[in-house]
Amino acid sequence: MNQHEPDFLVLEYITVTKDPRTGLVVAIGGTEKAADILQRTGGFLSAAGHHGTYHRLPHGLPVEQQRLKATTASHALLAAGHNVHLDPALNMLSFPNGDRDAAQRYLGHLAERVSAAETSSQVAEVLTEIAAPVNGLLPLTREVVVRAALAARALEGTPPGDELDHIDRLGDITHSMSMAARVILHARNHTARAPQKAPTPPPSTPRPPGSRRR
């Protein structure tokens, strides 16, 4: 089967990315020196497009091989002084738990906000982020548990009658999570309506006694 080369516009800087139409990892732009580095360090192949020459990895490489070659070539280009943009999805040096770390930072930030709250409305704002019906943390977590229960049931089937069905218990948990979200929202509404505590005025400084007249 003949492979047709896609068209890419050659740019002055080098972009290493994955073409969504073909699944090919391509490097667009650069000089002949950059092309030599791409070929030697990443195994890129030269290809002629309608807008000029570009470089791509061979067809059929596993995803991890694509990422390894793209990362190696990009860092070799950077070390040689070239301007390179590497698609983050191809960067093997990026943190695999980036989303998890961001979620943990977000939760820690919420805890800090509510600990430092000086008004009831500030507390209500944090409770809203936790239990908002669509984008709240608790409803989103419940959605994950629901999908996990459905996937587990589809993969494992129904257990024997005398065996405890832990997957069915996930359904009970999701109901409890929904009830917890409602309780938090009621608390949010109550907190938002609570009268704001007036700031305590600073203590007045006593006036010095007037001097006696002679």
VENHUKA-V172341 format. One record per backbone hydrogen bond with DSSP energy under -0.5 kcal/mol. NH is the residue of the N-H (numbers start at 1). CO is the residue of the C=O. If there is no record, write none. Layout:
nh->{NH;NH}
co->{CO;CO}
This chain:
nh->{4;10;10;14;15;15;16;16;17;17;19;19;23;26;26;27;28;30;35;36;37;38;39;40;41;42;42;43;44;45;47;49;49;52;54;55;56;57;61;66;67;68;69;70;71;72;73;74;75;76;77;78;79;80;81;82;84;85;86;87;87;90;91;91;92;94;98;101;102;103;104;105;106;107;108;109;110;111;112;113;114;115;116;117;123;124;125;126;127;128;129;130;131;132;136;137;138;140;141;142;143;144;145;146;147;148;149;150;151;152;153;154;155;156;157;163;166;169;170;170;171;171;172;173;174;175;176;177;178;179;180;181;182;183;184;185;186;187;188;189;190;191;192;193;194;194;206}
co->{2;8;51;83;13;28;14;85;15;26;17;24;19;17;24;55;15;11;31;32;33;34;35;36;37;37;38;39;38;56;54;47;52;49;47;27;45;25;58;62;63;64;65;66;67;68;69;70;71;72;73;74;75;76;78;77;82;14;84;16;85;87;87;88;90;91;95;97;98;99;100;101;102;103;104;105;106;107;108;109;110;111;112;114;119;120;121;122;123;124;125;126;127;128;132;129;130;136;137;138;139;140;141;142;143;144;145;146;147;148;149;150;151;152;153;160;164;165;166;167;167;168;168;169;170;171;172;173;174;175;176;177;178;179;180;181;182;183;184;185;186;187;188;189;190;191;204}
